Each structure stands twice: as C-alpha cells, then as structure tokens.
C-alpha cells in the first residue's frame, strides 16, 4: 500500500522536539507546546506552514503551482505547500522553520541549525 504524501510531513514534524499531533477541524495538525506550527489537509496532499513574509513572497512568486496563501492568514506567514513535487529536504526545512517560528525561544534554541 502506498503511503500518503502526508506521511513524510508527519514523520518530519513528529521528529521535532516536543511535537504532538492533534486533530484540528477534521485535519491533522502538529503542535509544539500546544501551538500549531503545521497542518495537513484532510486528504493529506497539502501542508500549511508558517514562513517569514519574505520567504512566503519568494516561494509564492517563484512556484505558484506549489505554494499559495490563505486569504485571512497570509499576513502572518501561513502558506500552503503542495507536498507532491516538493523535495523532501525542502519540506523538512520548511517544517523546521515553521516549528522555530512557533516554539518558545528557549526551546527553539535547543534545535541545532
């Protein structure tokens, strides 16, 4: 049986310190100390991550087929990522960056660069 595109997101997200998976409005979300840093769509083909506004702008303009923003959350850096077609290393980096933006500063400092 082929695993879902979300399986890679789940594996990467849950490898980060103090991460837990919980349901959020019918879809899997990943939280650090109770705060969401990533979420999967219900079909697990799209992930939502928090980027810097600069990175968000760059990715959305360079790869609009893979990155787009939700109307009301875009000003906070929240960005959709089509999982298929996104390199595993890039996806891991996006999740780590999102985790760092949401995790408490002292905890984020424990994750090596």
C-alpha positions as CSV (number, residue, x, y, z in Angstrom):
1,X,0.0,0.0,0.0
2,X,1.4,3.4,-1.0
3,X,1.7,5.9,1.9
4,X,0.0,9.3,1.6
5,X,2.0,12.4,0.8
6,X,1.3,13.5,4.3
7,X,3.3,10.6,5.8
8,X,6.5,12.4,5.1
9,X,5.2,15.6,6.7
10,X,4.1,13.6,9.7
11,X,7.4,11.9,10.1
12,X,9.4,15.1,9.8
13,X,7.1,17.1,12.1
14,X,7.0,14.4,14.8
15,X,10.8,14.3,14.8
16,X,11.0,17.8,16.1
17,X,11.2,18.4,19.9
18,X,8.0,18.4,22.0
19,X,5.8,18.0,18.9
20,X,2.4,16.3,19.2
21,X,-0.2,15.5,16.5
22,X,-3.8,16.5,17.2
23,X,-7.0,16.9,15.1
24,X,-7.8,20.5,14.1
25,X,-11.1,20.9,12.4
26,X,-11.0,17.4,10.9
27,X,-7.4,17.5,9.7
28,X,-4.1,16.5,11.4
29,X,-2.2,19.4,13.0
30,X,1.3,19.4,14.6
31,X,1.9,21.4,17.7
32,X,4.7,22.5,19.8
33,X,3.7,23.1,23.4
34,X,0.1,23.4,22.3
35,X,0.7,25.8,19.4
36,X,0.1,24.8,15.8
37,X,3.2,25.0,13.6
38,X,1.9,22.9,10.7
39,X,-1.3,21.2,9.5
40,X,-2.2,18.8,6.8
41,X,-5.3,19.0,4.6
42,X,-7.9,16.3,5.3
43,X,-6.7,14.3,2.2
44,X,-3.0,14.9,3.3
45,X,-1.9,16.3,-0.1
46,X,-1.3,19.9,1.2
47,X,0.5,21.2,4.2
48,X,0.2,24.5,5.9
49,X,3.4,26.0,7.4
50,X,4.4,29.4,8.9
51,X,7.1,31.2,6.9
52,X,8.8,34.5,7.1
53,X,6.9,37.0,5.0
54,X,10.0,37.3,2.7
55,X,10.2,33.5,2.2
56,X,6.4,33.4,1.6
57,X,6.6,36.1,-1.0
58,X,9.6,34.4,-2.8
59,X,8.1,30.9,-2.9
60,X,4.6,32.0,-3.9
61,X,6.0,34.1,-6.8
62,X,8.6,31.5,-7.9
63,X,6.4,28.4,-7.6
64,X,2.7,29.4,-7.6
65,X,1.8,25.8,-8.6
66,X,3.2,24.5,-5.2
67,X,2.9,27.5,-2.8
68,X,-0.1,29.7,-2.2
69,X,-1.5,31.7,0.7
70,X,-4.8,31.5,2.6
71,X,-6.6,34.9,2.3
72,X,-7.0,35.8,6.0
73,X,-3.8,34.2,7.4
74,X,-1.3,35.2,4.8
75,X,-0.2,38.3,6.6
76,X,1.1,36.1,9.4
77,X,3.2,34.0,7.0
78,X,0.9,31.0,6.9
79,X,1.4,29.3,3.5
80,X,0.0,26.2,1.8
81,X,2.5,23.8,0.3
82,X,1.6,21.1,-2.3
83,X,3.5,18.1,-0.9
84,X,4.0,16.2,-4.1
85,X,6.6,17.9,-6.2
86,X,8.3,19.5,-3.1
87,X,11.7,17.9,-2.4
88,X,11.9,16.1,0.9
89,X,14.9,18.2,2.1
90,X,13.0,21.4,1.3
91,X,9.9,20.2,3.0
92,X,11.9,19.3,6.1
93,X,13.5,22.8,6.1
94,X,10.0,24.4,5.8
95,X,8.7,22.4,8.7
96,X,11.8,23.1,10.9
97,X,11.5,26.8,10.1
98,X,7.8,26.8,11.0
99,X,8.5,25.0,14.2
100,X,11.2,27.6,15.1
101,X,8.7,30.4,14.5
102,X,6.1,29.0,16.8
103,X,8.2,27.3,19.5
104,X,9.2,29.2,22.6
105,X,12.6,30.9,22.0
106,X,14.4,28.8,24.6
107,X,13.1,25.5,23.1
108,X,13.8,26.7,19.6
109,X,17.4,27.3,20.6
110,X,17.8,23.7,21.5
111,X,17.4,22.6,17.9
112,X,20.7,22.7,16.1
113,X,20.9,24.8,12.9
